């Protein structure tokens, strides 16, 4: 029985298309760098036409899961955050989801990162957070404050020691690039008051102190308070 199906949409590709499911199961059994069987062998194995197979392989290549090399074959790739961001952007567009609704997902990832960083308490990785706070406190330029802010949150994710958190947070950041860029532009144009800068330093210091103390609950609470404050400012 043939497993060919018409993948006319993203939902068909990822949920209702038996051929895509079969290819996904095959790829999950392989490692990055492994070579897929030839199109001819795959078509026979999956009982599909080479045209249908080539179509699905092209989609998976576009998502960064596979790479076809002329004269060499098709190889499994390590999925990159930007490739996942591309897929998320397509899914969001087809579902009409507002980008702003993803902000809560990003915050949830940072809350979890803060909890895991507190449990792990790696002094070297936590030190990068402190360096970002010191830069945030010392600089007189708004653009440098924003850069230090980004550096702090990147260090927070790395301090968790959980590559999955970092991966998905980077993918979401790529999806939210336009939204975050517009927000940064607005902040850049606003005058940076001493009290505003002190508030940012205080919020990040609370997160840092809770992680340094190894207190996951306090770390998550500090993240919530930080995002609540900047969301209402």
Secondary structure, 3 states (H helix, E strand, C coil): CCCCCCCCCHHHHHHHCHHHHHHHHHHHCCCCCCECCCHHHHHHHHCCCHHHHHHHHHHHHHCCCEEEECCCEEEECCCCHHHHHHHHHHHHHHHCCCHHHHHHHHHHHHHHHHHHHHHHCCHHHHHHHHHHHHHHHHCCCHHHHHHHHHHHHHHHHHHCCCHHHHHHHHHHHHHCHHHHHHHHHHHHHCCCCHHHHHHHHHHHHHHHHHHHCCCHHHHHHHHHHHHHHHHCC
